[in-house]
Amino acid sequence: MQRSDQKESERSVDDILSGLNSDDEPTPTTQSAGGNGGRFSGLFSPRAFLAALLLSVGGLVVGGAIPIIGFFGRFAGIAAVGFLIGLVGSKRRYAEVGLAGAIAAGLAFVISTLFSVFAPFAVQLLADYGIAIAGVGALSGGVAGLVGHYFGRDLRSGLTQDL
């Protein structure tokens, strides 16, 4: 013979496992992550990431080619790409833009260190401090992309808001 409180707890566990609450609606904890309406379904888009990465590399190259600001132009280029993605896109793409900016700038720091210093010394420098160099580049590139995306989204919401 079962106690009454034990029957209720079994019923609630069965409801959770079946994905239905008392109103016959799916509970948010049991929805699939990969399907429509999933909890993490819109968090990261591989296509948007690839586009943001390619654009970030392009912005990094174009920004670095400016003669007067050169080094800082790389970050301005990544921020400009983030700004344009935020301005044009209808969805938030912070994860994609931040990761793309971090990867582009991290690789650029390592490659520029490798080619800007005498080759044997550069290899030794990267062997000793390569992770730190890439980390600084990745952090600063990610922040530049996120800041640019934030201001692009802010401008977009200001332009599309009713007065």
Number of C-alpha atoms within 10 A of each C-alpha: 3 6 7 8 9 9 11 11 11 11 12 14 12 13 16 15 13 12 16 16 14 8 7 9 9 15 15 12 12 14 15 13 13 11 11 11 12 15 15 13 13 15 12 14 12 9 10 16 20 14 14 25 23 16 23 30 22 17 24 28 19 16 22 19 14 13 9 9 12 16 14 13 20 27 27 22 26 39 31 24 29 33 26 18 26 26 21 11 14 11 11 16 23 22 17 25 35 29 21 29 36 28 22 26 29 23 17 20 19 19 13 11 19 19 11 9 12 10 12 9 11 18 16 12 15 17 10 11 12 18 13 13 17 22 19 16 23 24 17 19 32 29 20 27 32 28 20 28 28 21 18 23 24 14 15 18 14 11 11 8 8 6 5
